[in-house]
């Protein structure tokens, strides 16, 4: 694989992580440090972990990828459980699901599936950003629709 190809894959993975992280960080920007959930750095790192898994897949095999995925899932689950203790009422899992998808998209970029990773990342950022509009649409729908 050409060196420029690795840089391109890395750039796409990092762009996905930074994009999702910017959106999540923007939503939580008014929260004090220590009270925010996952932000720009964490999402960028998750995408980079995915990238590393994708690049290493040929050399280290699917067991390596599975172990990395389980590790990421464990970190996300621990973070969710810790945050859930502090939050009263209903707490969604959107950030955690987005975190795992960011890892997966980083891995897709790592194996060279740049278009699929980039498009899915852009859609992910859009879905996260348009929360109020999507919930508003749902609230306006009637049963027969």
C-alpha positions as CSV (number, residue, x, y, z in Angstrom):
1,X,0.0,0.0,0.0
2,X,1.3,3.4,-0.9
3,X,2.2,5.9,1.8
4,X,-0.3,8.4,0.5
5,X,-3.1,5.8,0.7
6,X,-2.4,5.4,4.4
7,X,-2.5,9.1,4.9
8,X,-5.8,9.4,3.1
9,X,-7.3,6.6,5.2
10,X,-6.0,8.2,8.3
11,X,-7.4,11.6,7.3
12,X,-10.9,10.2,6.6
13,X,-11.0,8.4,9.9
14,X,-9.8,11.4,11.8
15,X,-12.3,13.7,10.0
16,X,-15.1,11.4,11.0
17,X,-14.0,11.4,14.6
18,X,-13.5,15.1,14.7
19,X,-16.8,15.8,13.0
20,X,-18.8,13.6,15.4
21,X,-16.8,14.9,18.4
22,X,-17.4,18.5,17.4
23,X,-21.1,17.9,17.2
24,X,-21.2,16.2,20.6
25,X,-18.9,18.7,22.2
26,X,-20.9,21.6,20.8
27,X,-24.1,20.2,22.5
28,X,-22.3,19.9,25.8
29,X,-20.1,23.1,25.7
30,X,-22.0,24.8,28.5
31,X,-21.4,21.8,30.9
32,X,-18.5,22.2,33.3
33,X,-15.4,20.1,32.7
34,X,-15.8,16.7,34.3
35,X,-19.6,16.8,33.7
36,X,-19.4,16.5,29.9
37,X,-19.8,13.1,28.3
38,X,-17.6,12.1,25.3
39,X,-16.3,15.0,23.3
40,X,-14.0,15.9,20.5
41,X,-10.9,14.2,21.7
42,X,-12.6,11.0,22.7
43,X,-14.4,10.6,19.4
44,X,-11.2,11.4,17.4
45,X,-9.4,8.8,19.5
46,X,-12.2,6.2,18.9
47,X,-11.9,6.8,15.2
48,X,-8.1,6.4,15.4
49,X,-8.5,3.2,17.3
50,X,-10.8,2.0,14.5
51,X,-8.3,3.1,11.9
52,X,-5.5,1.2,13.7
53,X,-7.7,-1.9,13.8
54,X,-8.5,-1.6,10.1
55,X,-4.9,-1.2,9.1
56,X,-3.8,-4.1,11.4
57,X,-6.6,-6.4,10.2
58,X,-4.5,-8.1,7.5
59,X,-1.6,-8.7,9.7
60,X,-3.3,-9.5,13.0
61,X,-6.5,-11.0,11.8
62,X,-10.2,-10.9,12.9
63,X,-9.4,-12.0,16.5
64,X,-7.5,-8.8,16.9
65,X,-10.4,-6.8,15.5
66,X,-12.9,-8.6,17.8
67,X,-10.8,-8.0,20.9
68,X,-10.4,-4.3,20.1
69,X,-14.2,-4.0,19.5
70,X,-14.9,-5.7,22.8
71,X,-12.5,-3.4,24.5
72,X,-14.2,-0.4,23.0
73,X,-17.6,-1.7,23.9
74,X,-16.4,-2.2,27.5
75,X,-15.1,1.3,27.7
76,X,-18.3,2.7,26.3
77,X,-20.5,0.6,28.6
78,X,-18.5,1.6,31.7
79,X,-18.8,5.2,30.7
80,X,-22.6,4.8,30.2
81,X,-23.1,3.1,33.5
82,X,-21.0,5.7,35.4
83,X,-23.0,8.6,33.8
84,X,-26.3,6.9,34.4
85,X,-25.8,6.9,38.1
86,X,-25.5,10.7,38.1
87,X,-28.5,11.4,35.8
88,X,-32.0,11.4,37.0
89,X,-34.8,10.4,34.7
90,X,-34.6,8.9,31.2
91,X,-31.1,8.8,29.7
92,X,-30.7,7.9,26.1
93,X,-27.7,6.0,24.6
94,X,-27.2,8.1,21.5
95,X,-23.7,9.3,22.4
96,X,-22.6,5.7,23.2
97,X,-24.1,4.3,20.0
98,X,-22.4,7.1,18.0
99,X,-19.1,6.4,19.8
100,X,-19.3,2.7,18.7
101,X,-20.2,3.7,15.2
102,X,-17.3,6.1,15.1
103,X,-15.0,3.3,16.0
104,X,-16.5,1.1,13.2
105,X,-16.2,3.9,10.6
106,X,-12.6,4.5,11.6
107,X,-12.0,0.8,11.0
108,X,-13.8,1.0,7.6
109,X,-11.5,3.9,6.6
110,X,-8.6,1.8,7.8
111,X,-9.4,-1.0,5.4
112,X,-9.9,1.4,2.6
113,X,-13.7,1.7,2.4
114,X,-13.4,5.5,2.3
115,X,-16.6,6.4,0.5
116,X,-18.8,4.2,2.8
117,X,-17.0,5.5,5.9
118,X,-17.2,9.1,4.9
119,X,-20.8,9.1,3.8
120,X,-21.9,7.2,6.9
121,X,-20.0,9.6,9.1
122,X,-21.6,12.6,7.4
123,X,-25.1,11.0,7.9
124,X,-24.2,10.3,11.5
125,X,-23.2,13.9,12.2
126,X,-26.4,15.1,10.5
127,X,-28.6,12.7,12.6
128,X,-26.9,13.9,15.8
129,X,-27.2,17.6,14.8
130,X,-30.9,17.5,13.8
131,X,-32.1,16.0,17.1
132,X,-34.7,18.7,17.8
133,X,-36.1,18.7,14.2
134,X,-36.3,14.9,14.1
135,X,-38.0,14.8,17.5
136,X,-40.3,17.6,16.5
137,X,-41.3,15.7,13.3
138,X,-42.1,12.7,15.5
139,X,-44.2,14.8,17.9
140,X,-46.2,16.2,15.0
141,X,-47.0,12.9,13.4
142,X,-50.5,11.4,13.8
143,X,-51.2,7.7,14.5
144,X,-52.5,7.0,11.0
145,X,-49.3,8.4,9.5
